[in-house]
């Protein structure tokens, strides 16, 4: 990732604009309030008139979380209830209360729909246009409201992964013939009375599984029509383990313990489904089959053609779906639709399903970015053409973070990984005194094979790669397991690498030098390319230009090894000594050792008319590991400057990390002038 200098909030309306007041936006706001650099300002722009996102949009009968509520809830305010799955209205209320308790609600601007966002490289900020008021761009009096203009350093996209307005329109043969009620669950009519109606629900995913038991006692009969079976996982609404934990521990601790327990349980289930699918399938079959009516054939209606978790696992609360089947108020049919008539559905087998109302629970319409028009320097950017770095930032797009949850876990966990990366990037930018971060694909990743961000094979996800950014490998890989992904978000090897060329300056009386008995100075400015465990370092090459006028003026590469408060370092480059530029290397284990040699073309180097390239490479042989430092000529020939063994000894144990940086120093005290250097190339390779 590249970074650009001159970190400042001057002229900005906000440091961060969060788009969307759903679970992703509320969680990001909390992380900004409590973990971002001090005085970071933010606002949430929400196009609707309330908090909730998904839980305000969807209002069909029986709507509830399709994953456990403990991990779906915020880590900073674990779910306060006793249930394992929560109703949609209760989730929305929980989100409202969480935002109010944290003071986040004061930062929300309702009915602010973001229509465009342009990154201005000169100003180093996002220029955001937001339309306030209703869908017709008018206020309550009918007056046209012009879009408002805002500037922010970062944008956090909490816009979800589907179209809130336009549901998925699946092709249903003959549906135009139907004269009864046709309902899409995304826009369920709140005043519709389905009492004593013959209802057919097309689909067998989480939506259908929730609706069937919710309507079964009121309709005349409800049929769940599926083309192929789905894997189901019965889950007790009030688990015994959760009850024991609540009985033993104080409320707050019990809520956290239940959340962690569910995180571990889900990871174990996911691991088993992916790596032991036969065993996982056998367990799921046992849990399902024992709850079915005896005359309902498992092989016909519940034996999927795919492995567990190749599509999303449907959770059945207290086995209520199967209870509805046992009551005979509900039934399941596995077949394909031949055509729809005025009052029925004719199947390929010849069976006819009478219908007063058809519910098309066939999936959702995928969408990324919420209809926002993105551009960089007024040039349109097609986000779906980009690779996703850490599944939350986009290739070649500065300071844009998007939330994308898990298909296999609670959405909130993935959203939290995205917010964690954003906070980490903001802290790194402040530390480096730079203003923007842009992920770029290096040469080794140019031929990455695009991968979907989700691995599921569900029908509505078939066109995922044409709607969403792409995953790749390494830092660009999609998320897989939450604990590993959270570790990568917090401590992954690569973070901010500088945008080149970069120029910065060192004031007088700055140095990096340690000499007995007590002299220990580390005051020179430096710009970090990347950071990682010492043993993960492979090589680095830096090219730079500078004008050297005072004794000990220096520029080059810096390796800073740290483990807690312990610090060691190496610097190598050009240093002016006795009125001539020298190839200089300083190694500091306990104290600084210095070696110098004449630099070729010294006169040209001194007046900044010839660049200098320094490289450092890890070397492994039968005797052990060592770090070689070289001067690289214009022809690519390498002249050894120093072999250093201690970096992979005393600075390579547990906890030791190394920052690789560009550095400048002017130890000379009696001047007011600064020394300036320009770094034109900088590449670091890690294992």
ABEGO torsion letter per residue (X at the ends): XBBBBGBBABGBABABBBBEABAAAAAAAAAAAAABBBGBBBBBBBABABBGEAAAABABBGBBBABBAAAABBAABBBABABABBBAAAAAAAAAAAAAAAGAAAABBBGBBBABBBBBAAAGBBBBBBBBEBAAGBBAAGBBBBBBBBBBABBBBAAEABBAABBBBBBBBGAAABABBBBBAABBBAABBABGBBBBBBEABAAAAAAAAAAAAABABBBBBBABBBBBBBBBABBAAAAAAAAABBAAAAAAAAAAAAAAAAAAAAAAAAABAAAAAAAAAAAAAAABBAABBAAAAABBABBBGABBBBBBBGGAAAAAAAAGABBBBBBBBABBBAABBBBAAGBBBBBABBBBBAEBBBBBGGGBBBBBGGBBBBAAABBBBGGABBBGBBGBBBBBBBAABBAAAAAAAAAAAAAAAAAAAAAAGBABBBBBBBAAAAABBBBBABABABAAAAAAAAABBBBBBEAABBBABAAAAAAAAAABABBBBBBOBBBBBBBBGBBBBBBOAABBBBABBBBBABBBBAAABABBBBBBBBBBABBGBBBEBBBBBBBEABBBBBBBEBBBBGGBBBBBBBBBBABBBBBBBBBBGAAAAAAGABBBBBBBBBBBBAAEBBBBBBBBBAAGBBBBABBBAAAABAAABBGBBBBBBBBBBBABABBABBBBBBBABBBBBBX
